[in-house]
Amino acid sequence: MDWVARTKLLIFPLCLAPLGFLIQAVLSNTLGPDPANTLTRDLGEWALIFLCAGLAITPLRTITGVNKLIRFRRMIGLFALLYALLHVIAYLAFMLGWQWLTLLEDLYKRPYIIVGAMAVVILVALGITSTKPMMRRLGKNWVKLHKLVYLAASLAVLHFLWLVKSDYTEPVVYGLTILSLLILRVPGFKKALRF
């Protein structure tokens, strides 16, 4: 077993740890006065954290020269998708009680939900096409499609920004992080990263 496989065995449970902590908080009733809102928010934030982590892999690979780091990107991206889907499920189950008419009203009244839904749809498309057979089938179009991850991340930040009511610090930090990771992919910056 090479170091990548061994490292994946360590990273996989670490990526599940936030979900484990949230489940434990639900079972012990320690999510605060509004547990549905806290759970939904925390799942969404973990999706954003994993999105940023996945986007950081390419610049990190450029800086370190360790090309095998790219083999972690799909796993991290799929965890971003997992937390995003759980965020949506928590919203539908605990905030709306599976009331589809209320969802339609929310889509009309709250544009941040439409923006968030667009981000999740993109992540689902990227997740479905992340397998090797799909890479072969899509060919060069696979790379173009997977560049939409930056759009998904930007939409997720906008969703977060519109959602908060007073303190914009966290969504701004995520936004600046994603902008920085996007800038680091510009050819001139990529050359500067190679020492």
N, C-alpha and C positions, 0 to 999 in steps of 0.2 A: 504494500500500500504506500503510495507516494505521499509527500507532505501535504499536497492539496487535498487529497481524500481524507487524511487524518485531521486536517484543519476544518474541513467541512463537518466532520463528526463532532467537533467541538462547537462550531458556530451554529449548527442547526438547533441544538437545545437552547442556546443563548437567544436565538431569534424567537423561540417559543416562550421564553421566560416572561416577557411582558404580558402575554396572554394568560399564563399561569397565575401571575400576580393579580391580574384583573378578575379571574375566576375566583381566586381565593378571597378577594375583596368583596365580590358579590355574595359568596357563601357566608362570609363572616359579617356581612352588612356594614362594611366600613367605607362605603363610597360617598358618604356625606349625606346632606339633606335632600339632594336631588340625584339619586343613584343612576337613574336612566340617562340623564344629561351627562353626568360624569363618565359613565361607561362609553356612551356614544362619542363624546369628545376625545377621550383617551385613545380609543381605537383609531379614530381619525388621525390623531396626532402621531401615533405609532406608524400608521401608513405613510405619513409625510417623512418621518425619520428614516424609514427604510428606503423611501424614494431617494432621499438625499444621500444615503449610504451607497445605494446602487449607482447613482450618478457620480460619486466620488471615486469609483474604482478605476475608471479610465485615466483621470489625471494622476492618481496614485501609481498606476502602472507606468505612466510616462515618467514620473519623477524617480521612481525606484528602479526602473528598467526590468522589473519582475513581470514578465508577460503572462505568467500563469495566474496572476491575480484576476484576469478576465474570466477565469473559470468560476469565480464566486458571484459574478454579476447576475446570472440567471436566478440563482437561489435567493439572493437578496431581493431581486425584483419580484419574485413570486411571493415572498413574504410581504412585500409592500401591497401586492394584490390581495393576499389573504386578509391583512388588517383593514384594507379599504372595503372589502366585501363584508367583513364583520361589522364595520362601522355602519354600512348601509342597512344590514340586517338589524342591528341594535336600534337604529333610527326607526325603521319600519315596525319593529316589534314593540319596543318600549316607549317610543315617543308618539307613535301613531296608532298603536294597537292593531296594525294591519288594516286600517281603514283607508281603502284606496281612494275614496272621494276626498278625504282629508289630504291625501298625498297630492291629488290634482289641484286642490286649493293652494297647498303649499308651493307647488311648482309655479302657480300663477302669482302668488303674493310675495314669494321669497326667491329672488333670482339666484341667491347663493346656492340653493338646492339644485337648480339646473346646471350651474357651473360645476358643482361637485359631481353630479351625475355624469356629465360629459367626461370628467377626469376618470371616473370609474369605468366607463365604457371603453375609453382608450386603454386603460390598464388591462381590462379583460381581453381586448383584441391582442395586446402584446403578450399576455399570458398564454393565450391559445396558440399563438404563432412562435412561441419560444422553443419549441422542440426542434431537434435536428432535422427530422423529415420536413417540417414546415420551412426551415431555413433553406433546404435544398429546393423545395418546390417554389418558393418565392424568389430565390436567387438574389439579384441585386436589389430588388424591391424590398427584401427583408430589412436591409440597412435603412432604407428610406422610411419604412413603416416604423421601425424601432426608434427613430429619431423623434417620434411623437411623444416619447417619454418626457421630453422637456415641456411640451405643451400640457401634458397631463399634470406634471409637477407645478407648472405655472397656474393652471386652473385650480389645483388643490390649494395653493397659497391664496389665490383670490377668494376661493370658497371660505377659507379660514378668516381672511381679512374682513370679508363682509359679515361673517358670523359673529365676530367679537363686537362688543358694544362700547368698550371704553379703552382698555389697554391693548394697543396694537403691537407691543414689543415682539411677542412670539411670531406672529405671521410675518412681520418685517424681517426678523432674523432668518426665518426660513426662506423668504423671498430673496434676500441678499445672498444666502448660501447657494441657492439654485442659480442665481445670476452669475455668481463667481464661478461655479462649476461649468456653466455654459461658456463664459469668457475663456476659461482655461482650455476649451476645445478649439478655439480659434487658432489657425495654423501658426501665427506669429508667437502667440503665448505658448503653444506646445513646444516650439523650438527653444524658447527661453527656459522652459522647465527641464530640458535635457542639459544637465551640467557637463 
